[in-house]
């Protein structure tokens, strides 16, 4: 059966909301941390995680968007806490990098996630991909090297933070598959976020107090001079949750592969919009490097898809021979 027009419109609406929330939170983070001068990335991440904690609970417990899944053991709680810490580090690293790097370059570095995912998957599970998959990672890495050399606003510390955030994001993905591999421990992404976000808050609260001294007092003082800052923080934090919610819904109503393809295009859209809004200088070399990375990611996705099809075909053949 072909999907109805209303079904297609619903999917288009979901994808549009996912794009808007992803790009919106990225640009607003950049505006707050760099242009507005709110130089407290840990506190900003704390606001995001608090919003994710509260809104996740409301969506699952009150609105019944997905069934509530419970933590079954102390071991499972420790695993979720470990993922929460890595998730927290990835978001903080990304926000810190936005203080020093333009969104366009941030997205170029972020596009190398498949490279780190492949490295961590091999290190932790000894799972090898096909040779074609590894070859496609060459333009992914080469593109970022070229983009780094041609980036007019390159900042070493910002670059290190961005790379660290990208690696942490990939590590969380691999660890999630390893730690929560049994059927009894598997959680859907909305439930996982509901449990991870409070863990992140527990880590971020003392870190913000120690490393960003008097940040609450400074924020209150800023709010007295410019009440917009409170609304910007609330809106920004709510949008951070919307990113996770729409990510889950788009995957549910399409597929993980579709999400990956749309994600590649989203990065390019975010780059164009950020350049138009922030007017950050870009070079031909930098754009060539980023384009090469995006092409590499697309080829990587295609190679992974073909690899899965090949494995499935081999398994079907083995089943037939066994009969």
N, C-alpha and C positions, 0 to 999 in steps of 0.2 A: 504493500500500500504506500502511495505517495503521501508525504506529510501535507496536511491541510494548509490553506493560506494563513489561517490564524496561528497554526503551529509554527510556520516559517517566520511570521511577524514576531512571535514570542521569542524565537531563537535569535533573530536579528536584534531585538530589544535587549536581550541578555548580553549578547556580544558587545553591543554599543555601551551598555552599562559597565561591563568589564573593562572595555577600553577607556571609558571616561574616568572610572575610579582609579585605574592603574596610572594613567598619564596624569590625572589630576593630583593625586597624592604625591607623585614624583615632583611635579612642577611646584606644588605648594610647599613641599619640604625644602626645595631649592630656594624658593622665595623667602621663607621664614629664616633659614639658616644662613643665607648669604646676602640677599638683597635687603631684607627687613632688618637684619642684624641680631636676630634671636639666636645667639651662639651657644645653644645648649642641646646638642644632639641626643645626649643620654636622657635628659628630661623629656624631650620630644618623643623619643621611643617609649618612655614610661607612659606617657599619655596615650600613645597608640595601643600599648598592651593592656592598659586599664580599660579602654574602650572595647577591645577585643574580648576581654574577660566578661564584662557586663553584657554586651550585645550578643555574644555567643550563648550565654546562659538564657537570655530572653528568647532568642531564636529557637533554642532546643527545648527548654523546659516549658515556656509559656506558649510560644507560637507553634510548637510541635513540627518544625520544618523537617527534622529528621528524628528518628528514635534516639532516646537517651541511652548511651552506652556507659557502663560503669567500669571503674578501675577494679580489677579482680584480685590483685595481689600487691604486696609491697614491692616485689621485683618489677612488676609492670609499672608501678609508680616511679621507681628509680629510672627506668628506661625512658618514660615520658619526660621526667625532669631533665635528663641528659639532653634529650631532643629540644626541650624548652630553652636550655642554656645556649645551645648552638644556634637555635632560631633567633634568640635574643642578640647574640654576638653578630649574626649576619645583618640584622636590621640596624643595629647601632653602627657597625662598620659602614654600611651603605649611607646612613644619614651623616656620619662624620665626613665621608668622602664628598658629599654634596656641598660642604662648606668650602671646599678647595677646588673642585672640578666642575666644569660645565656639564649639564645633563647629557649632552651629545656624547662626550667622552665617557661618562659614567655608564651609559648604555652600551657603548662599544666594549668596554671591559666586562660588563655584566653578561654580554653575549657569549663569553668563553665558559659559561657554566657547563656545557656538555663535556669540555675537555677535563675539567676537574671531576665531574661525575664519573667519567670513564677511568680516570686515574684511581679514585677512591674505591670504585667498584672492584677494580683489579686487586688493589692492595688489601681490601677487607674480605673479599669473597673469592679471589683468584679466578673470577669469571672473565674469560676472554671474549672479546667481540671479534667479528670477522675482520680480515685485513683491510677491506674496503672502508669499514667504519673508522678505523684508526687513520687511514689516509685522509679522510675528510676533515680530521681535526687539524691537519697541517695549515690549511688556509684560515681556520678559526684563530689559531695562535699567531700566525704570520700577520694577519690583518691587524690585530691589536698592537703588535710590535711596530708596524708601519704607522698606525694611527698615533701611537705614543710619540714617535719621532716627529710627526707632523702636527702635533697638538700645540697651538700657540699658548694655551693656558695650562700647560702641563705643570703639575705640582707633585713632587715625589711622595710626600706623606699622604696626600689625598689618593694617589695611585695605589700605594701600599694598602690603605684602608679599603679601597674599592676591590682590589684583588682578594684581600682577606675575607671581605663580605661575600664575594662570589664563591670562594672556596668553601666557606662555612655553609652557604646555601646548598651547594652540591653535597657536602658531607652529611647534612641533615637528611637529604633525599635518600642517600645510600644507607645511612644508619637506620632510617625509618623502615626500610625494607628488611634490614638485618634484625633489628631489635624487636619489631612487631610483626614477625613473620608467621607465627602460628595463628590459626583461625580464632582461637580464644582471645588473643591479644590484639587483633586487628581493630583499628578504629577508623571511621571515616574522617575526612579532613576537618569537618566542622566540630566533631567531638574532640579530636586531637587538639585543635586550636583552643577549645574551651578549657582543656586541662593544661596546655602548654603556656597560655598567656599569663595565668596567675603565677606560675613558676618564674616566668620572665620578669614580672612585676617584683617578685621577692628578690631577684638579683639586681634589678635596675634601681630600686629605691635607695638602698645604701650606697650604691655606686654613684648615683646622682648627688646625694647629700655630701659625699666625701669629695668627689671630683668637680662638682659644679656648685661650689659653696654659695649658700643663700639664694639658690635659684628660685625657690618659691617666693621669697620676699622681693626679688628682682622682678619676677613675673607680675606680682600684685602691683608693684610700683609702675611697671610698664602699662598695666591695665588701667590705672588711674589717669595716666596721661593719654592713653589711646585704647579705649574699650574694645577696639577691633581685634586686639591680640587674643582675647579670651574666645571670641567667636571663631577666629581663625584656627585656634588650637582645638576647639570642640569639633569644628567642621572637618579639619584635617584628620583628627583621631577617628571620627565616625567613618570617613572615607577609607581609612586604613583597614577598618573591619570590612567595609563593602568590597574591597579588593579580594579578600579571602572568601567572602560569601559568593560573589559573582564567579570567582574562579571555580568553586565547588559546583555551582549551578550550570555553568557552561560545560564543564566536564561531564556532568550528569546528563545533560540534554544533547550533547554532541558526542565527543570522545576525547581521550587524552591526547591522541595524535592531532586532532583538529585544534585543540588548545595549544599544542606546541607550534603548529603552523601559524595560528593567529598571533601567538606570542612573538614570533619572528617579525611579523609585520608590525606589531605594536611598537617594538623597539625603534623601527624606522620612523613611524609616525611621531613618536615621542621626540626623536632627534629633530625632526623638521619643525614641530611646534615649539620646542624649547629655543631653537635658533631664532625663530620669528619673534618670540616673546622677550627673551633675555638679550638678544642681539650679540651673543658671544661670538668672537671671531673664529672662523673655521678655515682650514687650508684644504687645498685640493688633495694633498697627500693624506691628511687626516680622514677625509671623506672616502678616499679610495681604500684606505685601510679598514674603515668601518664596513664599507660595502663588501670587501673581501671576507670579513668575519661573518657577516650575515649570510653570504652565499655558502660559506663553509658550514654554518649551522643548518641551513636548508638541506645541503647534501648529506650531512650527518643524520638528520631526521629521516631522509629517504633511505639511506643505507641501513639504519636501524629497523625501519619498516620492512625492507626486503629480507633482512636477516631473520626477523620473526616469522615472515611468511615461509622462508626456507626451512626453518626449524619445525614449523607446524606441518609442512609437507612431508618431512622426514619422519615425524612421529606418526602421521597417518599411514605412511608406507610400512613402517614397522608393525603397526597394528594389523594391517592387512596380511602381511607375511606371517604374523603370529597365528592367524586364524586357520 
